[in-house]
Amino acid sequence: ASFGRPSPSTMMLARVPPRGGRRGFPMNVDWLLIAKAAEAGPDGTVSILGAGVYTFFSPPMSFVPPPNAPPGLRPPVAFPINLAVVARVLAMRTELNRPQPVEIRIADMDGNVCFKGGMVVAVPDSPSIPPGGLIPFTVVFALPPFAPPVFGQFSVEFLINGDVKQHTSFQVKAIEAPQFPHLPKPPSP
């Protein structure tokens, strides 16, 4: 987890209005994004590589389903992808010094959970925020290399205290080898 305020450049990415906020929900997610890599600095800034990536491409591969395969069987993914989930969380002062469990879940399009991870974060004190104001801080999940079980669409859920606060999605596609048109032969002299 990264504590403090995110840098102004990261505050502009995938901004989503907070749900709840002052209406009784002590912590909410302001924005959530997927990146190829991310790292939280001790000063509250976040360095993000490949922010907003929502499609991962695999090298071309051939897949022949087994003879007894059910209809719609998707080929397995043969490569791991680097994935980081970055969230800007807004909290009220009443949450200061109270550890909060946060979790992410990645599920395939059939709802099968492929990855689940979590950590405990504490809301940092921010004296520059006026009384009654929301305290922003950033949470970074840098996943170990993630090998999706199949190609297709995946959902990412961000939970605080077991409640889904925000979600997004990404897809993994196999690409065809590029086809180059045959170049005409140069005219003979």
N, CA, C and O of each residue as an XYZ file, in Angstrom:
756
protein
N       0.845     -1.181      0.000
C       0.000      0.000      0.000
C       0.879      1.229      0.000
O       1.981      1.228      0.549
N       0.389      2.248     -0.607
C       1.098      3.512     -0.634
C       0.262      4.512      0.151
O      -0.957      4.570     -0.011
N       0.901      5.282      0.985
C       0.158      6.222      1.794
C       0.471      7.640      1.376
O       1.577      7.920      0.913
N      -0.476      8.532      1.532
C      -0.311      9.916      1.130
C      -1.163     10.207     -0.084
O      -2.104      9.474     -0.389
N      -0.834     11.261     -0.761
C      -1.602     11.666     -1.920
C      -0.922     11.181     -3.192
O       0.303     11.232     -3.294
N      -1.710     10.706     -4.175
C      -1.101     10.313     -5.429
C      -0.647     11.535     -6.202
O      -1.126     12.644     -5.960
N       0.274     11.336     -7.131
C       0.752     12.453     -7.932
C      -0.377     12.966     -8.815
O      -1.278     12.198     -9.152
N      -0.357     14.263     -9.206
C      -1.432     14.807    -10.034
C      -1.635     14.039    -11.328
O      -2.765     13.951    -11.809
N      -0.577     13.476    -11.910
C      -0.757     12.753    -13.165
C      -1.580     11.484    -12.971
O      -2.328     11.107    -13.873
N      -1.468     10.816    -11.830
C      -2.252      9.599    -11.630
C      -3.675      9.913    -11.210
O      -4.551      9.058    -11.343
N      -3.933     11.110    -10.710
C      -5.289     11.445    -10.298
C      -6.217     11.605    -11.495
O      -7.437     11.591    -11.329
N      -5.670     11.756    -12.688
C      -6.487     11.980    -13.865
C      -6.947     10.670    -14.506
O      -7.843     10.695    -15.349
N      -6.375      9.549    -14.143
C      -6.641      8.300    -14.834
C      -7.924      7.640    -14.350
O      -8.139      7.492    -13.147
N      -8.769      7.248    -15.284
C      -9.963      6.439    -15.018
C     -10.730      6.936    -13.800
O     -11.072      6.149    -12.918
N     -10.998      8.215    -13.749
C     -11.681      8.792    -12.591
C     -13.125      8.310    -12.538
O     -13.865      8.410    -13.517
N     -13.508      7.792    -11.393
C     -14.850      7.295    -11.174
C     -15.393      7.986     -9.938
O     -14.702      8.037     -8.920
N     -16.611      8.523     -9.991
C     -17.134      9.176     -8.788
C     -17.240      8.190     -7.636
O     -17.661      7.051     -7.834
N     -16.859      8.618     -6.420
C     -16.940      7.707     -5.286
C     -18.371      7.313     -4.989
O     -19.295      8.114     -5.136
N     -18.544      6.078     -4.571
C     -19.875      5.622     -4.162
C     -19.966      5.771     -2.654
O     -19.073      5.321     -1.935
N     -20.990      6.371     -2.180
C     -21.144      6.492     -0.729
C     -20.473      7.725     -0.195
O     -21.116      8.766     -0.062
N     -19.172      7.639      0.123
C     -18.427      8.775      0.647
C     -19.007      9.253      1.947
O     -19.024      8.510      2.927
N     -19.484     10.481      1.979
C     -20.002     11.085      3.210
C     -21.354     10.528      3.619
O     -21.828     10.823      4.717
N     -21.987      9.734      2.769
C     -23.322      9.233      3.079
C     -23.290      7.969      3.928
O     -24.272      7.226      3.937
N     -22.213      7.701      4.633
C     -22.207      6.574      5.550
C     -21.220      5.467      5.219
O     -21.004      4.587      6.052
N     -20.619      5.475      4.052
C     -19.616      4.472      3.726
C     -18.259      5.070      4.044
O     -17.844      6.025      3.387
N     -17.544      4.526      5.049
C     -16.305      5.160      5.484
C     -15.173      5.130      4.462
O     -14.367      6.060      4.436
N     -15.077      4.100      3.618
C     -14.009      4.039      2.618
C     -14.616      3.676      1.270
O     -15.481      2.805      1.177
N     -14.146      4.360      0.221
C     -14.612      4.094     -1.134
C     -13.453      4.185     -2.094
O     -12.408      4.752     -1.773
N     -13.638      3.628     -3.269
C     -12.623      3.686     -4.317
C     -12.972      4.819     -5.262
O     -14.060      4.847     -5.837
N     -12.038      5.761     -5.421
C     -12.220      6.897     -6.325
C     -11.982      6.451     -7.759
O     -12.793      6.730     -8.642
N     -10.863      5.754     -7.995
C     -10.596      5.179     -9.315
C      -9.808      3.891     -9.169
O      -9.139      3.653     -8.163
N      -9.906      3.075    -10.196
C      -9.260      1.771    -10.230
C      -8.741      1.564    -11.639
O      -9.458      1.815    -12.607
N      -7.494      1.105    -11.766
C      -6.972      0.833    -13.099
C      -6.067     -0.374    -13.087
O      -5.546     -0.789    -12.052
N      -5.897     -0.926    -14.280
C      -5.004     -2.065    -14.487
C      -3.778     -1.538    -15.209
O      -3.890     -0.692    -16.097
N      -2.620     -2.030    -14.836
C      -1.366     -1.625    -15.468
C      -0.485     -2.859    -15.639
O      -0.761     -3.919    -15.078
N       0.570     -2.700    -16.419
C       1.528     -3.795    -16.562
C       2.410     -3.901    -15.333
O       2.835     -4.997    -14.967
N       2.692     -2.766    -14.686
C       3.482     -2.750    -13.452
C       3.208     -1.443    -12.723
O       2.888     -0.435    -13.352
N       3.331     -1.454    -11.407
C       3.141     -0.240    -10.609
C       3.917     -0.380     -9.311
O       4.117     -1.480     -8.796
N       4.348      0.759     -8.799
C       5.104      0.781     -7.556
C       4.722      2.030     -6.779
O       4.654      3.122     -7.343
N       4.474      1.871     -5.498
C       4.119      2.993     -4.639
C       5.367      3.514     -3.949
O       6.144      2.740     -3.391
N       5.556      4.825     -3.987
C       6.692      5.450     -3.326
C       6.358      5.839     -1.901
O       5.181      5.954     -1.559
N       7.362      6.045     -1.058
C       7.111      6.397      0.339
C       6.472      7.778      0.489
O       5.894      8.079      1.534
N       6.569      8.624     -0.549
C       5.976      9.956     -0.481
C       4.541     10.000     -0.997
O       3.955     11.077     -1.107
N       3.964      8.826     -1.318
C       2.582      8.776     -1.774
C       2.429      8.799     -3.282
O       1.317      8.640     -3.786
N       3.510      8.991     -4.013
C       3.396      8.958     -5.468
C       3.373      7.506     -5.940
O       3.815      6.599     -5.236
N       2.853      7.312     -7.140
C       2.779      5.977     -7.720
C       3.420      6.024     -9.101
O       3.061      6.863     -9.927
N       4.356      5.134     -9.349
C       4.955      5.002    -10.678
C       4.238      3.859    -11.376
O       4.193      2.739    -10.868
N       3.674      4.151    -12.550
C       2.856      3.171    -13.253
C       3.401      2.971    -14.662
O       3.680      3.940    -15.368
N       3.553      1.714    -15.068
C       3.990      1.363    -16.407
C       2.821      0.685    -17.121
O       2.240     -0.271    -16.608
N       2.490      1.181    -18.286
C       1.408      0.566    -19.058
C       0.053      0.758    -18.414
O      -0.757     -0.169    -18.390
N      -0.210      1.954    -17.890
C      -1.490      2.220    -17.222
C      -2.640      2.139    -18.207
O      -2.526      2.574    -19.353
N      -3.736      1.583    -17.752
C      -4.940      1.528    -18.565
C      -4.928      0.438    -19.612
O      -5.735      0.474    -20.541
N      -4.031     -0.535    -19.490
C      -4.013     -1.630    -20.456
C      -5.209     -2.533    -20.161
O      -5.408     -2.962    -19.024
N      -5.984     -2.812    -21.172
C      -7.163     -3.645    -20.974
C      -7.195     -4.853    -21.898
O      -8.138     -5.642    -21.853
N      -6.160     -5.008    -22.746
C      -6.062     -6.178    -23.606
C      -4.627     -6.674    -23.595
O      -3.694     -5.904    -23.821
N      -4.458     -7.942    -23.334
C      -3.153     -8.590    -23.378
C      -3.186     -9.558    -24.552
O      -4.152    -10.303    -24.720
N      -2.129     -9.549    -25.368
C      -2.088    -10.400    -26.546
C      -1.074    -11.518    -26.361
O       0.022    -11.309    -25.840
N      -1.459    -12.692    -26.792
C      -0.600    -13.871    -26.743
C       0.022    -14.077    -28.106
O      -0.540    -13.648    -29.114
N       1.170    -14.725    -28.156
C       1.685    -15.131    -29.465
C       0.689    -16.097    -30.113
O      -0.075    -16.758    -29.409
N       0.691    -16.183    -31.430
C      -0.260    -17.095    -32.082
C      -0.007    -18.543    -31.657
O       1.130    -18.964    -31.445
N      -1.077    -19.264    -31.546
C      -0.947    -20.664    -31.182
C      -2.091    -21.433    -31.828
O      -3.162    -20.877    -32.072
N      -1.866    -22.686    -32.096
C      -2.940    -23.496    -32.664
C      -3.568    -24.298    -31.528
O      -2.887    -24.754    -30.610
N      -4.869    -24.453    -31.617
C      -5.591    -25.191    -30.581
C      -6.594    -26.098    -31.262
O      -7.457    -25.641    -32.010
N      -6.474    -27.367    -31.001
C      -7.427    -28.340    -31.518
C      -8.102    -28.948    -30.297
O      -7.452    -29.634    -29.509
N      -9.414    -28.701    -30.129
C     -10.078    -29.263    -28.949
C     -10.088    -30.788    -28.990
O     -10.148    -31.381    -30.067
N     -10.028    -31.421    -27.823
C     -10.091    -32.883    -27.794
C     -11.431    -33.368    -28.355
O     -12.404    -32.614    -28.365
N     -11.491    -34.606    -28.817
C     -12.726    -35.105    -29.443
C     -13.950    -35.038    -28.527
O     -15.058    -34.815    -29.015
N     -13.786    -35.222    -27.228
C     -14.933    -35.224    -26.305
C     -15.170    -33.850    -25.690
O     -15.889    -33.747    -24.696
N     -14.595    -32.808    -26.242
C     -14.678    -31.470    -25.637
C     -16.094    -30.925    -25.696
O     -16.795    -31.106    -26.691
N     -16.518    -30.251    -24.618
C     -17.845    -29.617    -24.652
C     -17.826    -28.447    -25.628
O     -16.767    -27.880    -25.894
N     -18.997    -28.080    -26.166
C     -19.033    -26.937    -27.084
C     -18.574    -25.664    -26.377
O     -18.853    -25.467    -25.194
N     -17.876    -24.813    -27.104
C     -17.425    -23.539    -26.549
C     -16.158    -23.637    -25.719
O     -15.793    -22.675    -25.043
N     -15.476    -24.780    -25.755
C     -14.237    -24.926    -25.000
C     -13.222    -23.907    -25.505
O     -12.976    -23.810    -26.707
N     -12.636    -23.148    -24.580
C     -11.660    -22.123    -24.951
C     -10.259    -22.682    -24.753
O     -10.027    -23.477    -23.841
N      -9.316    -22.267    -25.610
C      -7.948    -22.775    -25.461
C      -7.285    -22.230    -24.206
O      -7.600    -21.125    -23.763
N      -6.359    -23.008    -23.626
C      -5.626    -22.512    -22.459
C      -4.614    -21.441    -22.875
O      -4.149    -21.424    -24.014
N      -4.288    -20.567    -21.956
C      -3.282    -19.538    -22.207
C      -1.940    -20.122    -21.805
O      -1.792    -20.680    -20.717
N      -0.968    -19.988    -22.689
C       0.314    -20.637    -22.444
C       1.388    -19.676    -21.951
O       2.568    -20.026    -21.956
N       1.013    -18.486    -21.531
C       2.034    -17.537    -21.103
C       1.517    -16.737    -19.909
O       0.318    -16.470    -19.820
N       2.407    -16.351    -18.988
C       1.984    -15.506    -17.868
C       2.012    -14.031    -18.281
O       2.792    -13.639    -19.150
N       1.170    -13.231    -17.662
C       1.168    -11.793    -17.920
C       1.512    -11.066    -16.628
O       1.193    -11.524    -15.531
N       2.167     -9.925    -16.783
C       2.448     -9.073    -15.626
C       1.256     -8.152    -15.456
O       0.778     -7.551    -16.418
N       0.788     -8.048    -14.243
C      -0.435     -7.310    -13.980
C      -0.317     -6.608    -12.636
O       0.152     -7.195    -11.661
N      -0.741     -5.366    -12.588
C      -0.830     -4.621    -11.335
C      -2.198     -3.951    -11.291
O      -2.701     -3.492    -12.316
N      -2.783     -3.896    -10.134
C      -4.063     -3.222     -9.932
C      -3.803     -2.061     -8.987
O      -3.268     -2.247     -7.894
N      -4.185     -0.857     -9.414
C      -3.932      0.359     -8.642
C      -5.279      1.013     -8.331
O      -6.115      1.182     -9.218
N      -5.480      1.375     -7.072
C      -6.729      2.010     -6.663
C      -6.426      3.232     -5.807
O      -5.524      3.210     -4.970
N      -7.184      4.288     -6.024
C      -7.136      5.455     -5.136
C      -8.349      5.344     -4.225
O      -9.492      5.337     -4.684
N      -8.083      5.258     -2.939
C      -9.131      5.060     -1.937
C      -9.358      6.378     -1.204
O      -8.412      7.108     -0.911
N     -10.617      6.671     -0.915
C     -10.992      7.855     -0.140
C     -11.570      7.381      1.191
O     -12.449      6.520      1.224
N     -11.070      7.951      2.287
C     -11.519      7.541      3.619
C     -11.856      8.770      4.459
O     -11.365      9.871      4.207
N     -12.692      8.558      5.447
C     -13.042      9.630      6.380
C     -12.075      9.563      7.567
O     -11.457      8.526      7.808
N     -11.948     10.661      8.302
C     -11.048     10.719      9.458
C     -11.375      9.675     10.523
O     -10.497      9.270     11.285
N     -12.615      9.245     10.580
C     -12.993      8.232     11.578
C     -12.272      6.907     11.336
O     -12.247      6.045     12.215
N     -11.681      6.738     10.141
C     -10.976      5.505      9.816
C      -9.487      5.555     10.129
O      -8.784      4.568      9.914
N      -8.980      6.706     10.642
C      -7.553      6.821     10.972
C      -7.142      5.750     11.971
O      -7.863      5.459     12.926
N      -5.970      5.167     11.733
C      -5.374      4.168     12.627
C      -6.242      2.932     12.841
O      -6.096      2.237     13.846
N      -7.143      2.658     11.905
C      -7.952      1.443     11.975
C      -7.601      0.575     10.773
O      -7.989      0.901      9.651
N      -6.880     -0.519     10.980
C      -6.527     -1.385      9.850
C      -7.774     -1.874      9.114
O      -8.767     -2.260      9.730
N      -7.699     -1.847      7.791
C      -8.823     -2.257      6.953
C      -8.343     -3.317      5.966
O      -7.348     -3.100      5.273
N      -9.026     -4.455      5.887
C      -8.633     -5.459      4.882
C      -9.125     -5.041      3.502
O     -10.290     -4.684      3.329
N      -8.227     -5.088      2.527
C      -8.596     -4.854      1.129
C      -8.218     -6.105      0.344
O      -7.283     -6.818      0.707
N      -8.947     -6.360     -0.725
C      -8.762     -7.595     -1.473
C      -9.070     -7.350     -2.941
O      -9.900     -6.504     -3.274
N      -8.400     -8.091     -3.821
C      -8.804     -8.112     -5.221
C      -9.131     -9.547     -5.595
O      -8.564    -10.499     -5.058
N     -10.065     -9.673     -6.534
C     -10.430    -10.966     -7.089
C     -10.451    -10.833     -8.602
O     -10.985     -9.865     -9.144
N      -9.873    -11.803     -9.270
C      -9.928    -11.851    -10.726
C     -10.704    -13.107    -11.084
O     -10.372    -14.202    -10.629
N     -11.742    -12.944    -11.904
C     -12.585    -14.071    -12.304
C     -12.709    -14.113    -13.821
O     -12.661    -13.078    -14.484
N     -12.869    -15.321    -14.368
C     -13.081    -15.443    -15.805
C     -14.537    -15.122    -16.128
O     -15.324    -14.827    -15.228
N     -14.896    -15.178    -17.408
C     -16.243    -14.764    -17.794
C     -17.320    -15.747    -17.341
O     -18.509    -15.447    -17.447
N     -16.924    -16.907    -16.841
C     -17.890    -17.842    -16.267
C     -18.038    -17.658    -14.761
O     -18.806    -18.374    -14.119
N     -17.292    -16.682    -14.186
C     -17.386    -16.406    -12.761
C     -16.428    -17.203    -11.901
O     -16.466    -17.087    -10.676
N     -15.569    -18.009    -12.507
C     -14.596    -18.791    -11.747
C     -13.457    -17.884    -11.299
O     -12.834    -17.219    -12.128
N     -13.179    -17.850     -9.998
C     -12.112    -16.998     -9.462
C     -10.763    -17.605     -9.834
O     -10.475    -18.751     -9.492
N      -9.936    -16.826    -10.540
C      -8.613    -17.273    -11.006
C      -7.510    -16.787    -10.084
O      -6.452    -17.408     -9.994
N      -7.754    -15.678     -9.398
C      -6.751    -15.122     -8.489
C      -7.482    -14.371     -7.390
O      -8.495    -13.712     -7.625
N      -6.944    -14.485     -6.190
C      -7.501    -13.785     -5.042
C      -6.321    -13.382     -4.171
O      -5.487    -14.225     -3.843
N      -6.232    -12.123     -3.793
C      -5.153    -11.655     -2.942
C      -5.611    -10.489     -2.099
O      -6.570     -9.800     -2.446
N      -4.933    -10.267     -1.000
C      -5.339     -9.182     -0.139
C      -4.222     -8.692      0.740
O      -3.129     -9.258      0.781
N      -4.526     -7.622      1.445
C      -3.599     -7.035      2.404
C      -4.405     -6.190      3.370
O      -5.595     -5.952      3.164
N      -3.759     -5.748      4.406
C      -4.392     -4.854      5.376
C      -3.735     -3.493      5.227
O      -2.508     -3.393      5.217
N      -4.545     -2.442      5.111
C      -4.015     -1.081      4.984
C      -4.541     -0.232      6.135
O      -5.573     -0.533      6.736
N      -3.812      0.824      6.422
C      -4.242      1.792      7.438
C      -4.352      3.150      6.766
O      -3.507      3.512      5.948
N      -5.368      3.887      7.101
C      -5.567      5.220      6.532
C      -4.510      6.145      7.114
O      -4.400      6.270      8.334
N      -3.734      6.794      6.257
C      -2.688      7.691      6.758
C      -3.279      9.011      7.245
O      -4.284      9.485      6.715
N      -2.658      9.590      8.243
C      -3.096     10.913      8.704
C      -2.623     11.946      7.696
O      -1.484     11.899      7.232
N      -3.489     12.860      7.368
C      -3.158     13.906      6.408
C      -3.638     15.239      6.971
O      -4.780     15.632      6.732
N      -2.777     15.943      7.720
C      -3.191     17.184      8.376
C      -3.656     18.264      7.400
O      -4.381     19.177      7.796
N      -3.252     18.175      6.131
C      -3.647     19.209      5.167
C      -5.108     19.076      4.732
O      -5.654     19.994      4.119
N      -5.745     17.946      5.042
C      -7.156     17.752      4.694
C      -8.007     18.392      5.793
O      -7.822     18.083      6.970
N      -8.939     19.281      5.426
C      -9.768     19.933      6.443
C     -10.689     18.943      7.154
O     -10.999     17.886      6.606
N     -11.129     19.274      8.368
C     -12.066     18.400      9.074
C     -13.294     18.135      8.195
O     -13.833     19.048      7.570
N     -13.715     16.899      8.160
C     -14.858     16.523      7.334
C     -14.472     16.169      5.907
O     -15.295     15.641      5.159
N     -13.234     16.451      5.517
C     -12.777     16.124      4.163
C     -12.373     14.667      4.055
O     -12.088     14.012      5.057
N     -12.351     14.168      2.830
C     -11.952     12.787      2.590
C     -10.436     12.705      2.421
O      -9.832     13.557      1.769
N      -9.831     11.688      3.004
C      -8.390     11.479      2.934
C      -8.104     10.500      1.798
O      -8.559      9.357      1.844
N      -7.351     10.935      0.773
C      -7.024     10.017     -0.325
C      -5.720      9.264     -0.049
O      -4.782      9.825      0.517
N      -5.668      8.009     -0.447
C      -4.419      7.254     -0.442
C      -4.511      6.187     -1.525
O      -5.598      5.856     -2.000
N      -3.355      5.657     -1.906
C      -3.293      4.723     -3.034
C      -2.917      3.333     -2.555
O      -2.051      3.170     -1.695
N      -3.580      2.329     -3.125
C      -3.283      0.929     -2.846
C      -2.801      0.308     -4.157
O      -3.461      0.440     -5.188
N      -1.654     -0.368     -4.119
C      -1.089     -1.017     -5.299
C      -0.976     -2.516     -5.041
O      -0.331     -2.934     -4.079
N      -1.594     -3.319     -5.890
C      -1.420     -4.769     -5.878
C      -0.553     -5.107     -7.081
O      -1.012     -5.006     -8.218
N       0.683     -5.504     -6.850
C       1.555     -5.991     -7.920
C       1.485     -7.508     -7.861
O       2.096     -8.126     -6.989
N       0.752     -8.106     -8.774
C       0.541     -9.542     -8.748
C       1.778    -10.289     -9.224
O       2.547     -9.774    -10.037
N       1.969    -11.499     -8.719
C       3.016    -12.344     -9.310
C       2.592    -12.640    -10.746
O       1.419    -12.463    -11.076
N       3.508    -13.088    -11.615
C       3.090    -13.377    -12.993
C       1.821    -14.232    -12.989
O       1.772    -15.301    -12.381
N       0.811    -13.737    -13.675
C      -0.525    -14.324    -13.664
C      -0.750    -15.047    -14.990
O      -0.683    -14.431    -16.053
N      -1.012    -16.335    -14.931
C      -1.286    -17.112    -16.135
C      -2.784    -17.387    -16.195
O      -3.271    -18.300    -15.529
N      -3.516    -16.610    -16.981
C      -4.960    -16.856    -17.080
C      -5.216    -18.279    -17.562
O      -4.489    -18.774    -18.423
N      -6.232    -18.944    -17.026
C      -6.479    -20.327    -17.425
C      -6.962    -20.468    -18.867
O      -6.743    -21.507    -19.490
N      -7.613    -19.443    -19.404
C      -8.141    -19.488    -20.767
C      -8.073    -18.098    -21.379
O      -7.858    -17.115    -20.669
N      -8.254    -18.010    -22.694
C      -8.397    -16.715    -23.350
C      -9.799    -16.200    -23.074
O     -10.715    -16.984    -22.824
N      -9.966    -14.898    -23.119
C     -11.298    -14.337    -22.948
C     -11.303    -13.133    -22.031
O     -10.264    -12.524    -21.778
N     -12.473    -12.799    -21.540
C     -12.705    -11.630    -20.705
C     -12.555    -12.012    -19.231
O     -12.978    -13.090    -18.813
N     -11.948    -11.115    -18.451
C     -11.774    -11.327    -17.017
C     -12.250    -10.094    -16.277
O     -12.094     -8.976    -16.768
N     -12.827    -10.283    -15.107
C     -13.248     -9.145    -14.290
C     -12.307     -9.015    -13.097
O     -11.778    -10.007    -12.595
N     -12.107     -7.778    -12.653
C     -11.288     -7.486    -11.484
C     -12.177     -6.758    -10.491
O     -12.742     -5.713    -10.816
N     -12.308     -7.288     -9.300
C     -13.102     -6.651     -8.248
C     -12.177     -6.187     -7.142
O     -11.241     -6.895     -6.768
N     -12.437     -4.991     -6.614
C     -11.681     -4.432     -5.506
C     -12.621     -4.375     -4.314
O     -13.670     -3.733     -4.377
N     -12.253     -5.040     -3.234
C     -13.115     -5.129     -2.055
C     -12.452     -4.463     -0.857
O     -11.238     -4.550     -0.677
N     -13.258     -3.804     -0.048
C     -12.820     -3.254      1.239
C     -13.751     -3.844      2.290
O     -14.971     -3.720      2.188
N     -13.174     -4.481      3.294
C     -13.959     -5.154      4.336
C     -14.969     -6.136      3.742
O     -16.072     -6.281      4.270
N     -14.606     -6.806      2.656
C     -15.477     -7.810      2.052
C     -16.545     -7.273      1.126
O     -17.260     -8.062      0.508
N     -16.685     -5.959      1.004
C     -17.687     -5.361      0.116
C     -17.034     -4.918     -1.182
O     -15.996     -4.257     -1.158
N     -17.633     -5.277     -2.326
C     -17.114     -4.841     -3.622
C     -17.332     -3.340     -3.728
O     -18.463     -2.862     -3.647
N     -16.238     -2.596     -3.911
C     -16.321     -1.143     -4.015
C     -16.145     -0.654     -5.448
O     -16.636      0.419     -5.798
N     -15.454     -1.422     -6.277
C     -15.211     -1.009     -7.651
C     -14.825     -2.240     -8.449
O     -14.315     -3.211     -7.891
N     -15.068     -2.206     -9.755
C     -14.642     -3.310    -10.606
C     -14.285     -2.784    -11.989
O     -14.732     -1.713    -12.399
N     -13.483     -3.549    -12.688
C     -13.097     -3.247    -14.058
C     -12.859     -4.585    -14.735
O     -13.099     -5.630    -14.130
N     -12.394     -4.577    -15.976
C     -12.170     -5.836    -16.666
C     -11.012     -5.711    -17.642
O     -10.581     -4.608    -17.978
N     -10.515     -6.855    -18.092
C      -9.503     -6.896    -19.131
C      -9.726     -8.175    -19.922
O     -10.479     -9.053    -19.500
N      -9.072     -8.275    -21.065
C      -9.202     -9.483    -21.869
C      -7.838     -9.976    -22.313
O      -6.879     -9.211    -22.410
N      -7.775    -11.258    -22.578
C      -6.560    -11.880    -23.084
C      -6.930    -12.495    -24.424
O      -7.847    -13.311    -24.509
N      -6.204    -12.095    -25.481
C      -6.510    -12.559    -26.833
C      -5.295    -13.228    -27.454
O      -4.153    -12.871    -27.165
N      -5.557    -14.189    -28.300
C      -4.495    -14.772    -29.130
C      -4.494    -13.976    -30.427
O      -5.554    -13.650    -30.961
N      -3.335    -13.671    -30.921
C      -3.274    -12.917    -32.172
C      -2.747    -13.815    -33.285
O      -1.971    -14.743    -33.057
N      -3.187    -13.510    -34.467
C      -2.718    -14.226    -35.640
C      -1.382    -13.636    -36.063
O      -1.116    -12.454    -35.844
N      -0.560    -14.454    -36.660
C       0.694    -13.939    -37.204
C       0.348    -12.947    -38.315
O      -0.556    -13.209    -39.108
N       1.048    -11.818    -38.386
C       0.717    -10.845    -39.430
C       0.918    -11.441    -40.819
O       1.888    -12.155    -41.075
N      -0.009    -11.132    -41.696
C       0.061    -11.592    -43.072
C       0.545    -10.438    -43.940
O      -0.092     -9.387    -43.999
N       1.660    -10.638    -44.604
C       2.198     -9.596    -45.471
C       1.827     -9.925    -46.912
O       2.047    -11.046    -47.371
N       1.269     -8.958    -47.621
C       0.934     -9.230    -49.026
C       2.223     -9.482    -49.802
O       3.276     -8.924    -49.494
N       2.115    -10.308    -50.783
C       3.271    -10.566    -51.625
C       3.600     -9.303    -52.414
O       2.749     -8.718    -53.084
N       4.816     -8.921    -52.311
C       5.238     -7.729    -53.050
C       5.423     -8.094    -54.516
O       5.948     -9.159    -54.840
N       4.985     -7.199    -55.399
C       5.206     -7.497    -56.826
C       6.679     -7.492    -57.157
O       7.472     -6.777    -56.545
N       7.025     -8.295    -58.124
C       8.424     -8.323    -58.561
C       8.741     -7.012    -59.262
O       7.898     -6.464    -59.973
N       9.936     -6.516    -59.066
C      10.297     -5.286    -59.770
C      10.337     -5.557    -61.270
O      10.661     -6.664    -61.700
N      10.000     -4.527    -62.075
C      10.036     -4.732    -63.523
C      11.439     -5.044    -63.991
O      12.410     -4.517    -63.448
N      11.551     -5.887    -64.980
C      12.863     -6.216    -65.500
C      13.341     -5.100    -66.431
O      12.536     -4.494    -67.138
N      14.639     -4.831    -66.434
C      15.160     -3.704    -67.247
C      15.131     -3.964    -68.706
O      15.536     -3.109    -69.494
